[in-house]
Amino acid sequence: MTLFRFIVIHVLILCTVTGLAAKEHRGLWVVRYALSSEAETREIVNTALDLRITDLYVQVYALGQAWYPSAVAPVANTVKQDEFGRLVKIAREKGLKVHAWLNVFYIWAGKTPPANPEHVFNRRRHSILNPPVVNSFKSYTWFLGHGVEGFFIDPADKAYLERIKDLISELIFRYNIEGIHLDYLRYPQREVTFSVTGRTLFREKYFADPLNIVDKQNSYIKDYGLDGIADFYGIYKNFLNKNLYTFLKNLRNHLKQLDKDALLTCAVKADPIQAKEVYYQNWPSWIEDNLCDELLLMNYTEEKRIFKEILSRVGSISGYKNIRIGIAAHKQTVDSLLEKIRCIETSGFEGYVLFSYNYLREHPAYLNRLYQGITAIKNSRKSTP
């Protein structure tokens, strides 16, 4: 065999193995409440190994609080020891990769403010997003009636950007993690986009207060016509999209300066049109411009037809580039979930992520059937010539 032929064959083998490895990505989201004890931490790892999980996405920052001993953000009252650190150590010893999961802009829920004066809600009140019709804590009742989780902070807030960068630095320097996983990297809803911070920045750039234009739409239509108001909404939508884009770009640059090999992954709304038009989360542009290493597409629908339609739509946009498919266990039967896993494994997408460990732990019969089903899928692949 000539040296050239030897090299070509081994390059082809390497490419094939690399492609198969990408298909082997199996993730599991772990909600913060599971970081409760050493016994639970070990159970997380054991469950992941049983399900042949390769990557754990562990929630360490949510509702503006850290679920590990942070020196950067207020620490949740329930955190008594560093279970996240223990989890990272045990998981790594077993060959599992761990990603630190941050809920970025969703910072609080409730009719009363957090007690800690250092909480971002209390420190950055002027950057809290509200709908045009109400503001302050009155918004929470409105949120509950309109499907909004709670209070979000404006992506235009540069001081909050620094807070998230500090959290990333702390996590990267302190723990042996695979990377950072960003969730709630979006606006809460089409209507909930107004804060003092964002309005001020928009006014400085375009000499108009977006809240006034929305409140007095009929007056503006009378003065500038339908085309004029349409032009305004186009400008405002681009402003919101750019706020998210710039925030993410800054985080990526920061992470890669700390550790060029650390992965930055983002959980996103599955439907790209809805993501862009309702949540201003234009994630196809994030892929195109390499702002994150991987996307976790939250394709949580139980309906198989809709599930496959979204996969098809996303594949035509992204070319399947660096996308894992998120599946919600709590929204469907085990059979439905396993059917979707088979669908993903025969598609061009690079693996799946299950939501969540917590649900599986609370439903042992479901977990056992899922284990049996995944084992059967694995064995059938082995037996396929």
PyMOL commands that set and color helices and strands:
alter all, ss='L'
color gray80, all
select helices_A, chain A and resi 3-23+32-34+38-50+83-93+120-123+125-127+138-145+158-174+196-206+210-215+217-258+272-279+283-288+304-318+329-331+334-345+357-362+364-383
alter helices_A, ss='H'
color red, helices_A
select strands_A, chain A and resi 26-30+55-62+65-66+97-103+106-108+151-152+179-183+263-269+294-298+323-328+352-355
alter strands_A, ss='S'
color yellow, strands_A
deselect
rebuild
show_as cartoon
